[in-house]
Amino acid sequence: MNSNLKNKLILFLMIAFMLSCRNKNSDTCKKCQELVDDVGRMKNQLPRKLDEGLCLTRVEYRDSTYSLWIEVDDKRYSFCSMVSLMQKRRNEILYDIIVSEGQDRHNYELYVEYNIRMRLIYSGKNDQKQIEFTITPSEINEYLHSKADAYSKLEMLINSTKPMVSEDVKGICDQAITLKDTIVYITITLDESIYDISELKNYTQPNELMAEMRLVNPKLIRYMADAKCGLCYRIIGSLSKKRFEININSKEILFSNV
């Protein structure tokens, strides 16, 4: 799941958990007080940039519905583009529900338990046109119990995430993750004023990349192993467009997951 989307869902959850525990025991409410503090800190960060042309401006709870207002740069996105963007975000959340595990899955289960709806409102920065979507507790429950096969789950994971490259890493111009047939492609474009593509090609080792992947995104490794898929890293220079690939086959992925 990408970090911006996860931040939005965490914010939904923290507010929901805080308000739903009013009649719970003191220990639970003590835990909720910590969530209140976290919510307060996040609210202090608004407005908050989510992606290019997207900004989180407001959060509200009312009538068991948690709403996020996202301001869209309507000079960058037409209304039709905004509709497509909204549909894409909705699918990302639904995919994330299906592939959720551990604490993430428990968080979604809380939405069902406390009958909480998610609502995102997209609003044009200049023309104020709005479009929104809601995900109901029954939909969350349905997707939690989806019986998707291993390959479909890998597709959903990839469609709800981005490559797990830290935002603190300098020189990342662009990155993308895609699935084609039985290969997961991670494409990273690097700033050649910082990186020498030929030099990187000489010392980048597949085993080092796999070790990093196991640390940064073990879930992706597990899903690739289950779906019997391989991995291809594509490294591209921003100016010269020089590139090289590092290929890791499905057997190596499976072995690394043992």
C-alpha positions in Angstrom: 0.0 0.0 0.0 1.4 3.4 -0.7 2.3 5.6 2.3 -0.1 8.5 1.5 -3.0 6.1 1.3 -2.0 4.3 4.5 -1.7 7.7 6.3 -5.3 8.4 5.3 -6.6 5.0 6.5 -4.7 5.3 9.8 -6.2 8.7 10.3 -9.7 7.2 9.7 -9.0 4.5 12.2 -7.6 6.6 14.9 -10.6 8.9 15.0 -13.0 5.9 14.8 -11.3 4.1 17.6 -11.2 7.2 19.7 -14.9 7.9 19.5 -16.2 4.3 19.5 -14.6 3.6 22.9 -16.6 6.1 25.0 -18.5 3.3 26.7 -15.5 0.9 27.0 -13.4 0.3 30.1 -10.8 2.7 31.3 -7.8 0.8 29.9 -9.3 0.9 26.5 -10.0 4.6 26.8 -6.5 5.2 28.1 -5.2 3.7 24.9 -7.7 5.9 23.0 -6.2 8.9 24.6 -2.9 8.1 22.9 -4.9 8.0 19.6 -6.4 11.4 20.4 -2.9 12.8 20.8 -1.9 11.3 17.5 -5.0 12.7 15.7 -4.3 16.1 17.2 -0.7 16.0 15.8 -1.9 15.0 12.4 -4.6 17.7 12.3 -1.9 20.2 13.1 -0.2 19.1 9.9 -3.1 20.1 7.7 -3.1 21.1 4.9 -1.0 18.2 3.8 0.3 17.3 0.3 -0.6 13.8 -0.7 0.6 13.6 -4.3 1.2 16.1 -7.1 -1.9 18.2 -7.3 -3.6 16.6 -4.3 -3.8 18.1 -0.8 -5.6 16.9 2.3 -7.3 19.9 3.8 -10.0 18.7 6.3 -11.0 15.7 8.4 -14.5 15.3 10.0 -16.5 12.7 11.9 -20.3 12.8 11.9 -23.0 10.2 12.0 -20.6 7.2 12.0 -18.9 8.5 8.9 -15.3 9.7 8.7 -14.7 12.1 5.9 -11.5 13.4 4.2 -11.6 16.4 2.0 -8.9 16.4 -0.7 -8.3 19.5 -2.7 -7.5 18.8 -6.4 -5.5 21.2 -8.6 -8.1 21.5 -11.3 -5.6 23.2 -13.6 -3.7 19.9 -13.6 -6.7 17.6 -13.5 -9.9 18.0 -15.6 -13.2 17.0 -14.0 -13.1 13.7 -15.9 -9.6 13.1 -14.7 -10.7 13.8 -11.2 -13.5 11.1 -11.5 -10.9 8.6 -12.8 -8.6 9.5 -9.9 -11.3 9.0 -7.4 -12.3 5.6 -8.9 -8.6 4.6 -8.8 -8.3 5.6 -5.1 -11.5 3.7 -4.2 -10.1 0.5 -5.9 -6.8 1.0 -4.1 -8.6 0.9 -0.8 -10.7 -2.2 -1.7 -7.6 -4.0 -3.0 -5.8 -3.1 0.2 -8.6 -4.6 2.3 -8.3 -7.9 0.4 -4.5 -8.2 0.9 -4.4 -6.8 4.4 -2.7 -8.8 7.1 -2.0 -8.6 10.9 -2.7 -5.2 12.4 -3.8 -3.8 9.1 -6.5 -6.5 8.8 -7.5 -5.9 12.4 -7.9 -2.2 11.7 -10.4 -3.0 8.9 -12.2 -5.4 11.1 -12.8 -2.5 13.6 -14.6 -0.6 10.9 -17.0 -3.5 10.5 -17.3 -4.0 14.3 -18.1 -0.3 14.9 -20.2 0.2 11.7 -17.9 2.9 10.4 -18.1 4.2 6.8 -15.2 5.8 4.9 -15.8 8.8 2.8 -13.4 10.8 0.6 -14.5 14.0 -1.1 -12.5 15.4 -4.0 -13.0 19.2 -4.6 -11.5 21.3 -7.3 -9.2 24.0 -6.0 -10.6 26.7 -8.3 -14.0 25.6 -9.6 -15.1 23.9 -6.4 -16.6 21.0 -8.3 -16.9 18.0 -6.0 -17.1 14.3 -6.4 -17.0 11.7 -3.6 -17.1 8.1 -2.7 -18.1 6.1 0.4 -17.0 2.6 1.4 -19.5 0.9 3.7 -18.8 -1.5 6.6 -20.6 -4.2 4.6 -18.3 -3.7 1.7 -15.3 -3.8 4.0 -16.6 -7.1 5.4 -17.2 -8.5 2.0 -13.6 -7.7 0.8 -12.1 -9.0 4.0 -13.6 -12.4 3.2 -12.6 -12.4 -0.5 -11.4 -15.8 -1.8 -9.0 -14.3 -4.4 -6.3 -16.6 -5.7 -2.5 -15.9 -5.1 -2.0 -14.3 -8.5 -5.0 -12.0 -8.1 -3.9 -11.0 -4.6 -0.4 -10.1 -6.0 -2.2 -8.0 -8.7 -4.2 -6.2 -6.0 -1.2 -5.6 -3.8 0.7 -4.0 -6.7 -2.4 -1.9 -7.7 -2.6 -0.6 -4.1 1.0 0.3 -3.5 4.2 1.9 -4.8 7.7 0.7 -4.6 9.0 1.0 -1.1 11.8 3.5 -1.7 12.2 6.0 1.1 11.3 9.6 0.3 14.6 10.5 2.0 16.6 8.9 -0.8 17.9 11.6 -3.1 17.9 11.4 -6.8 14.8 9.3 -7.4 13.1 11.0 -10.3 10.4 8.4 -10.9 9.4 4.9 -9.8 6.7 2.5 -10.8 5.7 -1.1 -10.1 3.8 -3.3 -12.5 2.9 -6.9 -13.1 3.1 -8.5 -16.5 2.5 -12.2 -17.0 4.6 -13.8 -14.3 7.1 -11.0 -13.7 6.9 -8.0 -11.3 8.7 -5.0 -12.8 10.1 -2.3 -10.5 11.3 0.6 -12.6 13.3 3.4 -11.0 14.6 6.5 -12.9 17.6 8.1 -11.3 19.0 11.6 -11.5 22.3 11.3 -13.4 23.8 14.4 -11.8 23.9 12.2 -8.6 24.2 8.6 -10.0 26.5 7.1 -12.6 24.3 4.4 -14.3 27.3 2.5 -15.7 28.9 2.4 -12.3 25.7 1.2 -10.6 25.4 -1.6 -13.1 28.9 -2.9 -12.2 28.4 -3.2 -8.4 24.6 -3.8 -7.9 24.1 -7.4 -6.9 20.8 -9.4 -7.0 21.4 -10.9 -3.6 21.8 -7.4 -2.1 18.5 -6.2 -3.7 16.7 -9.3 -2.4 18.1 -8.7 1.1 16.8 -5.1 0.9 13.4 -6.2 -0.4 13.0 -8.7 2.5 13.6 -5.9 5.0 11.6 -3.2 3.2 8.7 -5.1 1.7 8.5 -8.7 2.9 4.8 -8.8 2.0 5.6 -8.3 -1.7 8.2 -11.1 -1.5 5.6 -13.5 0.1 2.9 -12.7 -2.5 5.4 -13.1 -5.4 6.5 -16.5 -3.9 2.8 -17.6 -3.5 2.0 -16.6 -7.1 5.3 -18.1 -8.4 6.4 -14.9 -10.0 9.8 -13.4 -10.7 11.2 -9.9 -10.3 12.9 -7.5 -12.7 14.5 -4.3 -11.5 14.9 -1.7 -14.3 17.2 1.2 -13.5 17.1 4.1 -16.0 19.2 7.3 -16.2 17.1 10.5 -16.3 19.1 12.2 -19.1 20.9 9.5 -21.1 18.1 7.0 -20.8 20.8 4.4 -20.2 19.4 1.4 -18.5 20.1 -2.0 -17.0 18.1 -4.8 -15.6 18.5 -7.1 -12.7 16.4 -10.3 -13.0 15.5 -12.6 -10.1 13.6 -15.7 -11.2 10.6 -17.2 -9.4 12.7 -20.0 -7.8 15.0 -17.5 -6.3 12.0 -15.6 -4.9 10.6 -18.7 -3.5 13.9 -19.7 -1.9 14.3 -16.3 -0.4 10.9 -16.5 1.2 11.7 -19.8 3.1 
